[in-house]
Amino acid sequence: MRMMHNFFRIGGVAADLPHGWIDKCLDFCDYFFTGVVEYQKLITRNPIFLEWVEGIGIVSGKEVLSFLFCDFIL
């Protein structure tokens, strides 16, 4: 965790965003969105990546619902 627990306070946070942060964030979004199609191809069609991740962390639908709803509805 990069943020310390005392950063969050009642009514907000300890410090506001630095000047220019929003512009830098929007610039990054523009940069990132131009490559989304390429990133998707790298992940969905890359046999090395698929071999690395297929079959890892398989959970059933019932397990997912129990995680989401903390067993309240099951």
PyMOL Python script that loads the backbone (N, CA, C, O; Angstrom):
from pymol import cmd

cmd.read_pdbstr("""\
ATOM      1  N   MET A   1       0.843  -1.176   0.000  1.00  0.00           N
ATOM      2  CA  MET A   1       0.000   0.000   0.000  1.00  0.00           C
ATOM      3  C   MET A   1       0.889   1.241   0.000  1.00  0.00           C
ATOM      4  O   MET A   1       1.693   1.450   0.909  1.00  0.00           O
ATOM      5  N   ARG A   2       0.731   2.031  -1.007  1.00  0.00           N
ATOM      6  CA  ARG A   2       1.548   3.236  -1.102  1.00  0.00           C
ATOM      7  C   ARG A   2       1.012   4.376  -0.263  1.00  0.00           C
ATOM      8  O   ARG A   2       1.779   5.227   0.189  1.00  0.00           O
ATOM      9  N   MET A   3      -0.296   4.407  -0.047  1.00  0.00           N
ATOM     10  CA  MET A   3      -0.873   5.459   0.791  1.00  0.00           C
ATOM     11  C   MET A   3      -0.926   4.967   2.222  1.00  0.00           C
ATOM     12  O   MET A   3      -1.269   3.816   2.491  1.00  0.00           O
ATOM     13  N   MET A   4      -0.586   5.846   3.119  1.00  0.00           N
ATOM     14  CA  MET A   4      -0.650   5.480   4.531  1.00  0.00           C
ATOM     15  C   MET A   4      -2.098   5.520   4.994  1.00  0.00           C
ATOM     16  O   MET A   4      -2.924   6.209   4.395  1.00  0.00           O
ATOM     17  N   HIS A   5      -2.404   4.798   6.038  1.00  0.00           N
ATOM     18  CA  HIS A   5      -3.768   4.709   6.529  1.00  0.00           C
ATOM     19  C   HIS A   5      -4.293   6.051   7.011  1.00  0.00           C
ATOM     20  O   HIS A   5      -5.503   6.277   6.989  1.00  0.00           O
ATOM     21  N   ASN A   6      -3.418   6.944   7.443  1.00  0.00           N
ATOM     22  CA  ASN A   6      -3.888   8.235   7.942  1.00  0.00           C
ATOM     23  C   ASN A   6      -4.089   9.260   6.820  1.00  0.00           C
ATOM     24  O   ASN A   6      -4.417  10.413   7.100  1.00  0.00           O
ATOM     25  N   PHE A   7      -3.899   8.866   5.565  1.00  0.00           N
ATOM     26  CA  PHE A   7      -4.131   9.783   4.450  1.00  0.00           C
ATOM     27  C   PHE A   7      -5.620  10.088   4.316  1.00  0.00           C
ATOM     28  O   PHE A   7      -5.998  11.227   4.041  1.00  0.00           O
ATOM     29  N   PHE A   8      -6.457   9.085   4.507  1.00  0.00           N
ATOM     30  CA  PHE A   8      -7.902   9.260   4.418  1.00  0.00           C
ATOM     31  C   PHE A   8      -8.419   9.773   5.747  1.00  0.00           C
ATOM     32  O   PHE A   8      -8.100   9.231   6.805  1.00  0.00           O
ATOM     33  N   ARG A   9      -9.222  10.825   5.680  1.00  0.00           N
ATOM     34  CA  ARG A   9      -9.741  11.425   6.899  1.00  0.00           C
ATOM     35  C   ARG A   9     -11.227  11.700   6.763  1.00  0.00           C
ATOM     36  O   ARG A   9     -11.762  11.737   5.655  1.00  0.00           O
ATOM     37  N   ILE A  10     -11.885  11.890   7.884  1.00  0.00           N
ATOM     38  CA  ILE A  10     -13.298  12.238   7.856  1.00  0.00           C
ATOM     39  C   ILE A  10     -13.448  13.547   7.092  1.00  0.00           C
ATOM     40  O   ILE A  10     -12.812  14.550   7.414  1.00  0.00           O
ATOM     41  N   GLY A  11     -14.295  13.515   6.084  1.00  0.00           N
ATOM     42  CA  GLY A  11     -14.522  14.716   5.285  1.00  0.00           C
ATOM     43  C   GLY A  11     -13.622  14.829   4.076  1.00  0.00           C
ATOM     44  O   GLY A  11     -13.736  15.802   3.330  1.00  0.00           O
ATOM     45  N   GLY A  12     -12.724  13.870   3.845  1.00  0.00           N
ATOM     46  CA  GLY A  12     -11.862  13.944   2.669  1.00  0.00           C
ATOM     47  C   GLY A  12     -10.537  13.248   2.879  1.00  0.00           C
ATOM     48  O   GLY A  12     -10.451  12.222   3.554  1.00  0.00           O
ATOM     49  N   VAL A  13      -9.509  13.823   2.292  1.00  0.00           N
ATOM     50  CA  VAL A  13      -8.163  13.267   2.401  1.00  0.00           C
ATOM     51  C   VAL A  13      -7.226  14.347   2.926  1.00  0.00           C
ATOM     52  O   VAL A  13      -7.609  15.511   3.037  1.00  0.00           O
ATOM     53  N   ALA A  14      -6.001  13.955   3.248  1.00  0.00           N
ATOM     54  CA  ALA A  14      -5.055  14.883   3.852  1.00  0.00           C
ATOM     55  C   ALA A  14      -4.603  15.983   2.899  1.00  0.00           C
ATOM     56  O   ALA A  14      -4.288  17.086   3.344  1.00  0.00           O
ATOM     57  N   ALA A  15      -4.566  15.705   1.600  1.00  0.00           N
ATOM     58  CA  ALA A  15      -4.087  16.704   0.631  1.00  0.00           C
ATOM     59  C   ALA A  15      -4.893  16.575  -0.649  1.00  0.00           C
ATOM     60  O   ALA A  15      -5.356  15.489  -1.000  1.00  0.00           O
ATOM     61  N   ASP A  16      -5.054  17.686  -1.336  1.00  0.00           N
ATOM     62  CA  ASP A  16      -5.770  17.682  -2.604  1.00  0.00           C
ATOM     63  C   ASP A  16      -4.824  17.222  -3.710  1.00  0.00           C
ATOM     64  O   ASP A  16      -3.627  17.050  -3.480  1.00  0.00           O
ATOM     65  N   LEU A  17      -5.367  17.024  -4.908  1.00  0.00           N
ATOM     66  CA  LEU A  17      -4.536  16.642  -6.049  1.00  0.00           C
ATOM     67  C   LEU A  17      -3.567  17.769  -6.382  1.00  0.00           C
ATOM     68  O   LEU A  17      -3.931  18.940  -6.278  1.00  0.00           O
ATOM     69  N   PRO A  18      -2.347  17.440  -6.777  1.00  0.00           N
ATOM     70  CA  PRO A  18      -1.394  18.483  -7.146  1.00  0.00           C
ATOM     71  C   PRO A  18      -1.831  19.227  -8.411  1.00  0.00           C
ATOM     72  O   PRO A  18      -2.573  18.691  -9.234  1.00  0.00           O
ATOM     73  N   HIS A  19      -1.366  20.448  -8.549  1.00  0.00           N
ATOM     74  CA  HIS A  19      -1.705  21.270  -9.717  1.00  0.00           C
ATOM     75  C   HIS A  19      -1.253  20.551 -10.989  1.00  0.00           C
ATOM     76  O   HIS A  19      -0.120  20.079 -11.069  1.00  0.00           O
ATOM     77  N   GLY A  20      -2.138  20.471 -11.978  1.00  0.00           N
ATOM     78  CA  GLY A  20      -1.807  19.844 -13.248  1.00  0.00           C
ATOM     79  C   GLY A  20      -2.078  18.355 -13.317  1.00  0.00           C
ATOM     80  O   GLY A  20      -1.884  17.739 -14.365  1.00  0.00           O
ATOM     81  N   TRP A  21      -2.529  17.759 -12.202  1.00  0.00           N
ATOM     82  CA  TRP A  21      -2.755  16.320 -12.181  1.00  0.00           C
ATOM     83  C   TRP A  21      -3.823  15.901 -13.171  1.00  0.00           C
ATOM     84  O   TRP A  21      -3.651  14.905 -13.874  1.00  0.00           O
ATOM     85  N   ILE A  22      -4.909  16.631 -13.243  1.00  0.00           N
ATOM     86  CA  ILE A  22      -6.012  16.262 -14.129  1.00  0.00           C
ATOM     87  C   ILE A  22      -5.551  16.275 -15.585  1.00  0.00           C
ATOM     88  O   ILE A  22      -5.887  15.372 -16.350  1.00  0.00           O
ATOM     89  N   ASP A  23      -4.785  17.296 -15.969  1.00  0.00           N
ATOM     90  CA  ASP A  23      -4.283  17.351 -17.349  1.00  0.00           C
ATOM     91  C   ASP A  23      -3.382  16.161 -17.661  1.00  0.00           C
ATOM     92  O   ASP A  23      -3.469  15.581 -18.743  1.00  0.00           O
ATOM     93  N   LYS A  24      -2.516  15.797 -16.714  1.00  0.00           N
ATOM     94  CA  LYS A  24      -1.643  14.639 -16.923  1.00  0.00           C
ATOM     95  C   LYS A  24      -2.443  13.345 -17.008  1.00  0.00           C
ATOM     96  O   LYS A  24      -2.104  12.453 -17.786  1.00  0.00           O
ATOM     97  N   CYS A  25      -3.489  13.243 -16.222  1.00  0.00           N
ATOM     98  CA  CYS A  25      -4.344  12.059 -16.253  1.00  0.00           C
ATOM     99  C   CYS A  25      -5.059  11.954 -17.597  1.00  0.00           C
ATOM    100  O   CYS A  25      -5.121  10.874 -18.185  1.00  0.00           O
ATOM    101  N   LEU A  26      -5.596  13.065 -18.083  1.00  0.00           N
ATOM    102  CA  LEU A  26      -6.275  13.056 -19.383  1.00  0.00           C
ATOM    103  C   LEU A  26      -5.297  12.739 -20.519  1.00  0.00           C
ATOM    104  O   LEU A  26      -5.650  12.036 -21.466  1.00  0.00           O
ATOM    105  N   ASP A  27      -4.064  13.260 -20.421  1.00  0.00           N
ATOM    106  CA  ASP A  27      -3.044  12.940 -21.427  1.00  0.00           C
ATOM    107  C   ASP A  27      -2.748  11.444 -21.445  1.00  0.00           C
ATOM    108  O   ASP A  27      -2.618  10.839 -22.510  1.00  0.00           O
ATOM    109  N   PHE A  28      -2.644  10.852 -20.250  1.00  0.00           N
ATOM    110  CA  PHE A  28      -2.397   9.419 -20.177  1.00  0.00           C
ATOM    111  C   PHE A  28      -3.556   8.637 -20.781  1.00  0.00           C
ATOM    112  O   PHE A  28      -3.340   7.660 -21.498  1.00  0.00           O
ATOM    113  N   CYS A  29      -4.796   9.064 -20.494  1.00  0.00           N
ATOM    114  CA  CYS A  29      -5.968   8.367 -21.055  1.00  0.00           C
ATOM    115  C   CYS A  29      -5.936   8.409 -22.577  1.00  0.00           C
ATOM    116  O   CYS A  29      -6.218   7.404 -23.230  1.00  0.00           O
ATOM    117  N   ASP A  30      -5.595   9.555 -23.145  1.00  0.00           N
ATOM    118  CA  ASP A  30      -5.495   9.655 -24.600  1.00  0.00           C
ATOM    119  C   ASP A  30      -4.429   8.702 -25.136  1.00  0.00           C
ATOM    120  O   ASP A  30      -4.645   8.028 -26.143  1.00  0.00           O
ATOM    121  N   TYR A  31      -3.283   8.647 -24.464  1.00  0.00           N
ATOM    122  CA  TYR A  31      -2.188   7.766 -24.869  1.00  0.00           C
ATOM    123  C   TYR A  31      -2.603   6.300 -24.743  1.00  0.00           C
ATOM    124  O   TYR A  31      -2.363   5.501 -25.648  1.00  0.00           O
ATOM    125  N   PHE A  32      -3.224   5.956 -23.620  1.00  0.00           N
ATOM    126  CA  PHE A  32      -3.582   4.564 -23.354  1.00  0.00           C
ATOM    127  C   PHE A  32      -4.652   4.075 -24.319  1.00  0.00           C
ATOM    128  O   PHE A  32      -4.545   2.968 -24.847  1.00  0.00           O
ATOM    129  N   PHE A  33      -5.683   4.882 -24.558  1.00  0.00           N
ATOM    130  CA  PHE A  33      -6.791   4.451 -25.406  1.00  0.00           C
ATOM    131  C   PHE A  33      -6.365   4.192 -26.843  1.00  0.00           C
ATOM    132  O   PHE A  33      -7.009   3.406 -27.538  1.00  0.00           O
ATOM    133  N   THR A  34      -5.303   4.828 -27.303  1.00  0.00           N
ATOM    134  CA  THR A  34      -4.845   4.577 -28.668  1.00  0.00           C
ATOM    135  C   THR A  34      -4.278   3.163 -28.815  1.00  0.00           C
ATOM    136  O   THR A  34      -4.220   2.642 -29.929  1.00  0.00           O
ATOM    137  N   GLY A  35      -3.864   2.541 -27.725  1.00  0.00           N
ATOM    138  CA  GLY A  35      -3.275   1.210 -27.797  1.00  0.00           C
ATOM    139  C   GLY A  35      -4.154   0.094 -27.290  1.00  0.00           C
ATOM    140  O   GLY A  35      -3.713  -1.055 -27.252  1.00  0.00           O
ATOM    141  N   VAL A  36      -5.395   0.389 -26.893  1.00  0.00           N
ATOM    142  CA  VAL A  36      -6.256  -0.633 -26.288  1.00  0.00           C
ATOM    143  C   VAL A  36      -6.469  -1.822 -27.224  1.00  0.00           C
ATOM    144  O   VAL A  36      -6.440  -2.968 -26.774  1.00  0.00           O
ATOM    145  N   VAL A  37      -6.679  -1.574 -28.495  1.00  0.00           N
ATOM    146  CA  VAL A  37      -6.900  -2.675 -29.440  1.00  0.00           C
ATOM    147  C   VAL A  37      -5.664  -3.572 -29.493  1.00  0.00           C
ATOM    148  O   VAL A  37      -5.782  -4.797 -29.505  1.00  0.00           O
ATOM    149  N   GLU A  38      -4.486  -2.962 -29.525  1.00  0.00           N
ATOM    150  CA  GLU A  38      -3.250  -3.749 -29.551  1.00  0.00           C
ATOM    151  C   GLU A  38      -3.081  -4.535 -28.254  1.00  0.00           C
ATOM    152  O   GLU A  38      -2.690  -5.702 -28.283  1.00  0.00           O
ATOM    153  N   TYR A  39      -3.373  -3.903 -27.113  1.00  0.00           N
ATOM    154  CA  TYR A  39      -3.258  -4.603 -25.830  1.00  0.00           C
ATOM    155  C   TYR A  39      -4.211  -5.795 -25.795  1.00  0.00           C
ATOM    156  O   TYR A  39      -3.850  -6.870 -25.315  1.00  0.00           O
ATOM    157  N   GLN A  40      -5.418  -5.604 -26.302  1.00  0.00           N
ATOM    158  CA  GLN A  40      -6.393  -6.690 -26.318  1.00  0.00           C
ATOM    159  C   GLN A  40      -5.910  -7.856 -27.169  1.00  0.00           C
ATOM    160  O   GLN A  40      -6.065  -9.015 -26.785  1.00  0.00           O
ATOM    161  N   LYS A  41      -5.324  -7.553 -28.325  1.00  0.00           N
ATOM    162  CA  LYS A  41      -4.797  -8.616 -29.178  1.00  0.00           C
ATOM    163  C   LYS A  41      -3.663  -9.361 -28.484  1.00  0.00           C
ATOM    164  O   LYS A  41      -3.570 -10.585 -28.579  1.00  0.00           O
ATOM    165  N   LEU A  42      -2.808  -8.629 -27.791  1.00  0.00           N
ATOM    166  CA  LEU A  42      -1.685  -9.257 -27.098  1.00  0.00           C
ATOM    167  C   LEU A  42      -2.160 -10.233 -26.031  1.00  0.00           C
ATOM    168  O   LEU A  42      -1.546 -11.279 -25.821  1.00  0.00           O
ATOM    169  N   ILE A  43      -3.240  -9.895 -25.368  1.00  0.00           N
ATOM    170  CA  ILE A  43      -3.715 -10.735 -24.276  1.00  0.00           C
ATOM    171  C   ILE A  43      -4.625 -11.849 -24.766  1.00  0.00           C
ATOM    172  O   ILE A  43      -4.494 -12.986 -24.313  1.00  0.00           O
ATOM    173  N   THR A  44      -5.540 -11.557 -25.677  1.00  0.00           N
ATOM    174  CA  THR A  44      -6.526 -12.560 -26.053  1.00  0.00           C
ATOM    175  C   THR A  44      -6.025 -13.563 -27.076  1.00  0.00           C
ATOM    176  O   THR A  44      -6.589 -14.652 -27.187  1.00  0.00           O
ATOM    177  N   ARG A  45      -4.997 -13.237 -27.815  1.00  0.00           N
ATOM    178  CA  ARG A  45      -4.520 -14.146 -28.865  1.00  0.00           C
ATOM    179  C   ARG A  45      -3.084 -14.626 -28.667  1.00  0.00           C
ATOM    180  O   ARG A  45      -2.553 -15.349 -29.510  1.00  0.00           O
ATOM    181  N   ASN A  46      -2.472 -14.246 -27.596  1.00  0.00           N
ATOM    182  CA  ASN A  46      -1.084 -14.600 -27.362  1.00  0.00           C
ATOM    183  C   ASN A  46      -1.019 -15.991 -26.724  1.00  0.00           C
ATOM    184  O   ASN A  46      -1.438 -16.164 -25.579  1.00  0.00           O
ATOM    185  N   PRO A  47      -0.495 -16.991 -27.459  1.00  0.00           N
ATOM    186  CA  PRO A  47      -0.484 -18.355 -26.914  1.00  0.00           C
ATOM    187  C   PRO A  47       0.373 -18.491 -25.658  1.00  0.00           C
ATOM    188  O   PRO A  47       0.060 -19.306 -24.790  1.00  0.00           O
ATOM    189  N   ILE A  48       1.429 -17.723 -25.545  1.00  0.00           N
ATOM    190  CA  ILE A  48       2.280 -17.800 -24.347  1.00  0.00           C
ATOM    191  C   ILE A  48       1.505 -17.295 -23.136  1.00  0.00           C
ATOM    192  O   ILE A  48       1.513 -17.932 -22.083  1.00  0.00           O
ATOM    193  N   PHE A  49       0.839 -16.155 -23.282  1.00  0.00           N
ATOM    194  CA  PHE A  49       0.042 -15.607 -22.184  1.00  0.00           C
ATOM    195  C   PHE A  49      -1.098 -16.556 -21.818  1.00  0.00           C
ATOM    196  O   PHE A  49      -1.353 -16.808 -20.641  1.00  0.00           O
ATOM    197  N   LEU A  50      -1.779 -17.078 -22.837  1.00  0.00           N
ATOM    198  CA  LEU A  50      -2.892 -17.980 -22.577  1.00  0.00           C
ATOM    199  C   LEU A  50      -2.439 -19.252 -21.860  1.00  0.00           C
ATOM    200  O   LEU A  50      -3.115 -19.728 -20.949  1.00  0.00           O
ATOM    201  N   GLU A  51      -1.300 -19.797 -22.270  1.00  0.00           N
ATOM    202  CA  GLU A  51      -0.778 -20.996 -21.604  1.00  0.00           C
ATOM    203  C   GLU A  51      -0.446 -20.693 -20.152  1.00  0.00           C
ATOM    204  O   GLU A  51      -0.594 -21.549 -19.280  1.00  0.00           O
ATOM    205  N   TRP A  52      -0.005 -19.490 -19.903  1.00  0.00           N
ATOM    206  CA  TRP A  52       0.395 -19.078 -18.560  1.00  0.00           C
ATOM    207  C   TRP A  52      -0.813 -18.916 -17.634  1.00  0.00           C
ATOM    208  O   TRP A  52      -0.706 -19.216 -16.445  1.00  0.00           O
ATOM    209  N   VAL A  53      -1.965 -18.448 -18.148  1.00  0.00           N
ATOM    210  CA  VAL A  53      -3.085 -18.112 -17.281  1.00  0.00           C
ATOM    211  C   VAL A  53      -4.281 -19.053 -17.356  1.00  0.00           C
ATOM    212  O   VAL A  53      -5.105 -19.043 -16.442  1.00  0.00           O
ATOM    213  N   GLU A  54      -4.414 -19.864 -18.399  1.00  0.00           N
ATOM    214  CA  GLU A  54      -5.587 -20.730 -18.510  1.00  0.00           C
ATOM    215  C   GLU A  54      -5.608 -21.766 -17.394  1.00  0.00           C
ATOM    216  O   GLU A  54      -4.596 -22.394 -17.084  1.00  0.00           O
ATOM    217  N   GLY A  55      -6.780 -21.927 -16.805  1.00  0.00           N
ATOM    218  CA  GLY A  55      -6.953 -22.908 -15.744  1.00  0.00           C
ATOM    219  C   GLY A  55      -6.518 -22.440 -14.371  1.00  0.00           C
ATOM    220  O   GLY A  55      -6.621 -23.193 -13.403  1.00  0.00           O
ATOM    221  N   ILE A  56      -6.040 -21.228 -14.266  1.00  0.00           N
ATOM    222  CA  ILE A  56      -5.593 -20.694 -12.979  1.00  0.00           C
ATOM    223  C   ILE A  56      -6.736 -19.905 -12.351  1.00  0.00           C
ATOM    224  O   ILE A  56      -7.344 -19.061 -13.008  1.00  0.00           O
ATOM    225  N   GLY A  57      -7.021 -20.170 -11.113  1.00  0.00           N
ATOM    226  CA  GLY A  57      -8.020 -19.397 -10.386  1.00  0.00           C
ATOM    227  C   GLY A  57      -9.444 -19.630 -10.843  1.00  0.00           C
ATOM    228  O   GLY A  57     -10.247 -18.697 -10.845  1.00  0.00           O
ATOM    229  N   ILE A  58      -9.772 -20.830 -11.223  1.00  0.00           N
ATOM    230  CA  ILE A  58     -11.137 -21.124 -11.656  1.00  0.00           C
ATOM    231  C   ILE A  58     -12.043 -21.213 -10.427  1.00  0.00           C
ATOM    232  O   ILE A  58     -11.758 -21.944  -9.479  1.00  0.00           O
ATOM    233  N   VAL A  59     -13.144 -20.450 -10.463  1.00  0.00           N
ATOM    234  CA  VAL A  59     -14.129 -20.497  -9.388  1.00  0.00           C
ATOM    235  C   VAL A  59     -15.507 -20.704 -10.013  1.00  0.00           C
ATOM    236  O   VAL A  59     -15.755 -20.316 -11.154  1.00  0.00           O
ATOM    237  N   SER A  60     -16.376 -21.311  -9.255  1.00  0.00           N
ATOM    238  CA  SER A  60     -17.734 -21.558  -9.749  1.00  0.00           C
ATOM    239  C   SER A  60     -18.582 -20.301  -9.600  1.00  0.00           C
ATOM    240  O   SER A  60     -18.221 -19.372  -8.877  1.00  0.00           O
ATOM    241  N   GLY A  61     -19.706 -20.290 -10.290  1.00  0.00           N
ATOM    242  CA  GLY A  61     -20.625 -19.161 -10.170  1.00  0.00           C
ATOM    243  C   GLY A  61     -21.116 -18.989  -8.744  1.00  0.00           C
ATOM    244  O   GLY A  61     -21.268 -17.863  -8.269  1.00  0.00           O
ATOM    245  N   LYS A  62     -21.365 -20.097  -8.059  1.00  0.00           N
ATOM    246  CA  LYS A  62     -21.820 -20.032  -6.665  1.00  0.00           C
ATOM    247  C   LYS A  62     -20.750 -19.403  -5.774  1.00  0.00           C
ATOM    248  O   LYS A  62     -21.067 -18.622  -4.877  1.00  0.00           O
ATOM    249  N   GLU A  63     -19.483 -19.741  -6.020  1.00  0.00           N
ATOM    250  CA  GLU A  63     -18.399 -19.141  -5.240  1.00  0.00           C
ATOM    251  C   GLU A  63     -18.315 -17.636  -5.480  1.00  0.00           C
ATOM    252  O   GLU A  63     -18.127 -16.861  -4.542  1.00  0.00           O
ATOM    253  N   VAL A  64     -18.454 -17.230  -6.729  1.00  0.00           N
ATOM    254  CA  VAL A  64     -18.411 -15.800  -7.047  1.00  0.00           C
ATOM    255  C   VAL A  64     -19.513 -15.065  -6.308  1.00  0.00           C
ATOM    256  O   VAL A  64     -19.272 -14.025  -5.697  1.00  0.00           O
ATOM    257  N   LEU A  65     -20.724 -15.605  -6.363  1.00  0.00           N
ATOM    258  CA  LEU A  65     -21.835 -14.959  -5.667  1.00  0.00           C
ATOM    259  C   LEU A  65     -21.603 -14.912  -4.167  1.00  0.00           C
ATOM    260  O   LEU A  65     -21.971 -13.936  -3.514  1.00  0.00           O
ATOM    261  N   SER A  66     -20.995 -15.957  -3.614  1.00  0.00           N
ATOM    262  CA  SER A  66     -20.735 -15.942  -2.171  1.00  0.00           C
ATOM    263  C   SER A  66     -19.702 -14.875  -1.808  1.00  0.00           C
ATOM    264  O   SER A  66     -19.781 -14.278  -0.734  1.00  0.00           O
ATOM    265  N   PHE A  67     -18.730 -14.629  -2.701  1.00  0.00           N
ATOM    266  CA  PHE A  67     -17.755 -13.565  -2.452  1.00  0.00           C
ATOM    267  C   PHE A  67     -18.420 -12.200  -2.565  1.00  0.00           C
ATOM    268  O   PHE A  67     -18.155 -11.307  -1.759  1.00  0.00           O
ATOM    269  N   LEU A  68     -19.285 -12.039  -3.567  1.00  0.00           N
ATOM    270  CA  LEU A  68     -19.921 -10.746  -3.794  1.00  0.00           C
ATOM    271  C   LEU A  68     -20.920 -10.387  -2.717  1.00  0.00           C
ATOM    272  O   LEU A  68     -20.997  -9.235  -2.291  1.00  0.00           O
ATOM    273  N   PHE A  69     -21.688 -11.376  -2.274  1.00  0.00           N
ATOM    274  CA  PHE A  69     -22.763 -11.090  -1.341  1.00  0.00           C
ATOM    275  C   PHE A  69     -22.509 -11.652   0.045  1.00  0.00           C
ATOM    276  O   PHE A  69     -23.422 -11.699   0.870  1.00  0.00           O
ATOM    277  N   CYS A  70     -21.310 -12.070   0.309  1.00  0.00           N
ATOM    278  CA  CYS A  70     -20.895 -12.547   1.642  1.00  0.00           C
ATOM    279  C   CYS A  70     -21.851 -13.585   2.211  1.00  0.00           C
ATOM    280  O   CYS A  70     -22.166 -13.556   3.400  1.00  0.00           O
ATOM    281  N   ASP A  71     -22.308 -14.489   1.379  1.00  0.00           N
ATOM    282  CA  ASP A  71     -23.179 -15.600   1.769  1.00  0.00           C
ATOM    283  C   ASP A  71     -24.551 -15.146   2.300  1.00  0.00           C
ATOM    284  O   ASP A  71     -25.264 -15.944   2.907  1.00  0.00           O
ATOM    285  N   PHE A  72     -24.926 -13.883   2.079  1.00  0.00           N
ATOM    286  CA  PHE A  72     -26.221 -13.409   2.554  1.00  0.00           C
ATOM    287  C   PHE A  72     -27.373 -14.022   1.759  1.00  0.00           C
ATOM    288  O   PHE A  72     -28.444 -14.271   2.312  1.00  0.00           O
ATOM    289  N   ILE A  73     -27.156 -14.267   0.454  1.00  0.00           N
ATOM    290  CA  ILE A  73     -28.280 -14.754  -0.348  1.00  0.00           C
ATOM    291  C   ILE A  73     -28.179 -16.243  -0.667  1.00  0.00           C
ATOM    292  O   ILE A  73     -29.091 -16.798  -1.279  1.00  0.00           O
ATOM    293  N   LEU A  74     -27.116 -16.887  -0.275  1.00  0.00           N
ATOM    294  CA  LEU A  74     -26.962 -18.304  -0.606  1.00  0.00           C
ATOM    295  C   LEU A  74     -27.370 -19.192   0.546  1.00  0.00           C
ATOM    296  O   LEU A  74     -27.301 -20.416   0.436  1.00  0.00           O
TER     297      LEU A  74
END
""", "prot")
cmd.dss("prot")
cmd.show_as("cartoon", "prot")
cmd.util.cbc("prot")
cmd.orient("prot")
